[in-house]
Amino acid sequence: MLDNHPRTKIDQSGLNIDRDWFRVCRVKGQNEFPLPWIAHRYRRAKSRMEGNMEKGLSAIQAMFNPVSVAVIGASDNPGKLGSHVMRSLTEGKYPGKIFPVNPGRGEIMGIKTYPSLLHVPESVDLSVIVLPAESVPKAVVECGEKGVRGIVLITAGFKEIEDKRGEILQREITELANPSGIKIIGPNTFGIVNLHLPLNASFTPEFSWVDKGGISLVSQSGGMSHLIAFLSLQNKVGLSKIIGLGNRCNVDFPEAVEYLIRDSQTKVIAMYLEGIDQPKRLMEVAERGKGEKPILAYKVGRSSTSDQASQFHTGSLAGKHEVYEGAFKQAGILTVGSSEELLDAAKALTMCPPPGGNRVAVLSGQAGPGMAACDICEMERLAISPFSVETQKRVEELLPPLAIRTNPVDMGPAWYDSEAIKGIVKTVLEDRKIDAVILCIMFASANRSAAGVLADLLLERRPNKPILCCLSSPAGIWDDEIKQLEGSGIPNYPTPERAAKALSTLYKFNKKKG
């Protein structure tokens, strides 16, 4: 790029040609160059870089929405990963064409099989490669000849291993792919998933069981991707894309995040990171997209042990945690401290309207859960604010003086009075001095009807402020009511602490955005 050229210096904040027409750029010991010449060269370099970026994003788009997929190294032997990739595509109901490639077979899983990619008679958008590492370069060359847009390289044995030959081999396949504009996700990846197409180009058919939704996960770890995906399955949280970056040949966090910022099916971007080779590029992408979509990061590597493990696992050192924290904050990336918190925060950001401020009301069917929620709120700088005079008066009319009637409200004495519970919740929701509500009710035999009463009220008269619930009961009792609420954008969490923590992230994003 021209801005790094030894003979010139350019102010990247912008050039005003009309104003500066007669100015020159002087570089000590070199010639003088008229500013229009510098501007022309800079703009040409910038245009070329932006053109390459658009081509790269177009290739990634084709990877997640392919018309056809080739599986190079396909198999029907359950002991081989090629078999599991084929199952993922077929059992996941991929709607496009599948071309298994295996020179020793004529048919796999009832699908015609080809001896090489070049024998496939139709165009191929995406190749999933499941071959020994030493066979990968030839396969990448064939992908270039075939006009393949992207590769999911599941094979391991590259930069992540101690043997330097692995790093050399990874550099070789990157150099083979780049001239053809092929994007490679991997090597050493489980694959990619687009639940909306649907496309399951991974070695785990069970990813297709996850509900489709608005959260996209980008991860360096296959294990953490599986953990978070299956947590989402258990908690009925919908995902959009699941991306296992692996060793990051030429698709790294910046490219994945840039694509997801533009992806209409992605509402929230969730990242699991261990170490990044060029963190500045990620921060620049996040900075450009600040406020468009929430970006969450769960960064591990705080300890020296996990830092060294990261280098072996992905080929990158985790780096100093405090530096990452500061950079994330500056770029508008919200950080979380666990995989559970990553999913909880993403769920709230996908489902809830933004809070107008940090004033929270906590309404609880029992005092203890309400106090637990309050502790987290105050730790996260959310205010448990007094109600307006009118609201406080109405709450006191509806509740006997047997429990806490100020914020947080203990609604326990109203267990048998559904109209009182409805009246309290309705009044607090309408209070202009309250920006968000956390509603906690633990099942007891005497309050069995409470969830149904609240679901009817909240679905009928929901204001434009976030409501986060912790409705907890044995399986099968309040399941339908919780499903109704979540279907209408009111998330439910297993504990009051998790509900409060998720609300804090919702508030932080809205504050950064504003």
C-alpha positions, 0 to 999 in steps of 0.5 A: 500500500502507498501509505507504507511506501518509503518515499511518501507519507499520506494523512489517511484521515483524508485529502482535500485536492481543491484546497491543497492543489499546490501543496507537495509532499516532501520526503527527506532526501527524495524528490517532491511529489505533487499532492494530486499524484499522491492522492491518485496513487493512494486512491488507486491502492485503496480501490484495489484493496477494497476490490479484493475485500469485496471479492473475498466477501463474495467468496465467503458468501458463496461458501455459506450459500453454495449451490453445490458441494463436493466432499473430497475424501467422501466415505461411508465408513463410520471410522472415517471423517468423510463419512460423517461429513456426508451424513451431515450434508444428507441428514441436515437436508442440504437442498443443493447438489452433493458430489462425493469424490473418492477414486475407489468408489462408484457410489457413496450413500446412494450418491454417484461418486467421482474419482477426482474433482475434475471429473465432476461434470458441473460447477462446484461452489464449496469443497469439503476436504477430508484427506491426509495433509500431504494430499491437500496441496493437489486437492487445492490446485484442482479446486482452483482449476475447477473454479471452486469459491471456497474450501472447508479444510477439515484435515489437521497436521498443519500450523498447530503441530510442533513439527515445522513442516506443518507450518510450511505446508499451511503456507503452501496451500494458502499460496496455492489458493490465493491466486484463484481467490479461493477462501479456506476455512481451516485447516484443523476445523470441524467445518461450517454450518448455515442453519437457515439454508440449511447447510451442515458442512461439518463432521457433526450431523447433530449440529442440524438439530440446533434451532435456526435463529439470529446468533452467529458463532465464530470460534477457534475451538471445535470443542467450544463450538460444540459446547455452545451449539449444544447449550443452545440446543438445550436452552432453545436458543436459535443460531444462524451460522457456526464457523470453526476457523481452525488454523486460519489459512486466509479466513480469520476473525476479521473476514468472518466478522466482516461477512457476518456484519453484512449477513441479514440472517445474523443479528448478534456475532459471538466469538470464542478466541484463544489467540490472534496473529493480527488483532489490529485487523479485527479491531478495525473491522469491529470499529467500522461496524460499531453499533450496526450489530452487537459483537461479543467476545469470550477470550481465554488465555488468562493463565500462562498454562492456557496461553501455551495450550493455545499455541499448540491448539491453534498455532497462536499465542493467546497474548496479554489478556488486559491488552485484548480487553482494552482493545475490545472496549475501544472497538466496541466489542463486548467481553464476557467471562464464560461460554454460558455468559456468551450465549446468555448475552447473545440471547438477550441482544437478539430478543430484547429491545434496548433499555432506555437507561440503567434503572431496573425493577426486580419483581420476584415471587420469593424474596431470595431470587430477587435479592440474588438478581439485585446483587448482580445488577448493582455489581454491573452498575445497574440501578435498582431505582425507586418507583414513581410515587404513583407506582409505589402507591399502587403496589402498596394497594395490591400487596399486604404489608407482609413483605418487601413492597419497594423495589425489589418487590416480593410478590409472595403474599399475592400467590393466591391472587392472580389479579394482584400479581397482574396489577403489580407487573402491569403498573411497574412496566408502565412506570417511566422511571423504570427502564427494564424489568427482571421477573423471577418466580420459582414454582411451588404447588401453590403458585402453579397458575402464576406463569400462565397469568404472567404470560397472558399479561406480558403477551397482551400488554408488552411495553417497549422495554426489556423484560428478562425472566427467571421462571423455574419449574420441574420439566413439563409444568411451565414449559408451554408458558416459557415457550410462548414468552420466548417466542414473543421476545421475552427471554427466560434464564435458568437463574436470576443471576444469569438474567441480571448478567444478560441484562447488563450486557444489553445495557452496555451495548445500548450505551456504546451504541448511543 
